[in-house]
Amino acid sequence: MKYQIISAKPGEKLDVLPLLKYPQDFHGSTQVDHLVKFGDSFTGLIGKSKADLPKDGVIILEHDVNEAKKLMDKINDLAQQIIAD
């Protein structure tokens, strides 16, 4: 898994707006303290779900795909490391 953790300098924030593919659909602050870039970590999950999509088109892959569960566990571990630091 190739990932990169970027932290803002003390007293500053990182602007993620330029990184958003569909900024008009983003909800929340674009100014963050930490950013984790996952690269192509999720590429192998594309097309894996066999579930019927709910009306709003959202599914939770970690509930149905073991690879997604493992990735989410790693994301949670990274989050805990950032919080600890």
C-alpha positions as CSV (number, residue, x, y, z in Angstrom):
1,M,0.0,0.0,0.0
2,K,1.5,3.3,-1.0
3,Y,0.2,6.2,1.0
4,Q,1.5,9.6,2.1
5,I,0.6,11.6,5.3
6,I,0.9,15.3,5.0
7,S,0.5,17.6,8.0
8,A,0.0,21.3,8.1
9,K,2.6,23.5,9.7
10,P,1.7,24.6,13.3
11,G,-0.9,27.4,13.0
12,E,-1.7,26.7,9.4
13,K,-4.1,24.5,7.4
14,L,-3.9,22.5,4.2
15,D,-6.3,23.5,1.4
16,V,-7.7,20.4,-0.3
17,L,-9.9,22.2,-2.7
18,P,-7.5,21.9,-5.6
19,L,-7.4,18.1,-5.1
20,L,-11.2,17.6,-5.3
21,K,-12.4,16.1,-8.6
22,Y,-15.9,17.3,-8.0
23,P,-15.6,20.3,-5.6
24,Q,-19.2,21.2,-6.1
25,D,-20.3,17.9,-4.5
26,F,-17.9,18.2,-1.5
27,H,-19.5,19.1,1.9
28,G,-17.3,20.2,4.7
29,S,-14.3,22.4,5.3
30,T,-11.6,22.3,2.6
31,Q,-9.1,23.5,5.2
32,V,-7.6,20.5,7.1
33,D,-4.8,19.8,9.6
34,H,-3.8,16.4,8.0
35,L,-4.1,14.8,4.6
36,V,-3.6,11.2,3.8
37,K,-3.1,10.5,0.1
38,F,-3.9,6.8,-0.7
39,G,-2.7,6.8,-4.3
40,D,-4.0,3.7,-6.0
41,S,-4.7,1.7,-2.8
42,F,-8.4,1.4,-3.7
43,T,-8.0,0.6,-7.4
44,G,-8.3,-3.2,-6.8
45,L,-11.7,-2.7,-5.2
46,I,-13.3,-1.2,-8.3
47,G,-16.0,-3.5,-9.6
48,K,-15.8,-5.9,-6.7
49,S,-19.2,-5.4,-5.2
50,K,-21.9,-7.7,-6.3
51,A,-24.5,-6.0,-4.0
52,D,-27.6,-4.3,-5.4
53,L,-27.1,-0.6,-5.1
54,P,-29.5,1.2,-2.8
55,K,-31.6,4.0,-4.2
56,D,-29.0,6.6,-3.4
57,G,-26.2,4.6,-5.0
58,V,-24.1,4.2,-1.8
59,I,-22.8,0.9,-0.4
60,I,-20.4,0.2,2.4
61,L,-17.7,-2.0,0.8
62,E,-16.0,-2.9,4.1
63,H,-19.2,-4.8,5.0
64,D,-19.1,-6.9,1.9
65,V,-15.5,-7.1,0.6
66,N,-12.7,-8.4,2.8
67,E,-10.1,-6.3,1.0
68,A,-12.1,-3.2,1.7
69,K,-12.3,-4.2,5.4
70,K,-8.5,-4.6,5.5
71,L,-8.0,-1.1,3.9
72,M,-10.4,0.5,6.4
73,D,-8.6,-1.1,9.3
74,K,-5.3,0.4,8.0
75,I,-7.0,3.8,7.6
76,N,-8.2,3.6,11.1
77,D,-4.7,2.7,12.3
78,L,-3.3,5.7,10.4
79,A,-5.9,8.0,12.0
80,Q,-5.0,6.8,15.4
81,Q,-1.3,7.4,14.7
82,I,-2.1,11.0,13.6
83,I,-4.3,11.6,16.7
84,A,-1.5,10.2,18.9
85,D,1.1,12.5,17.3
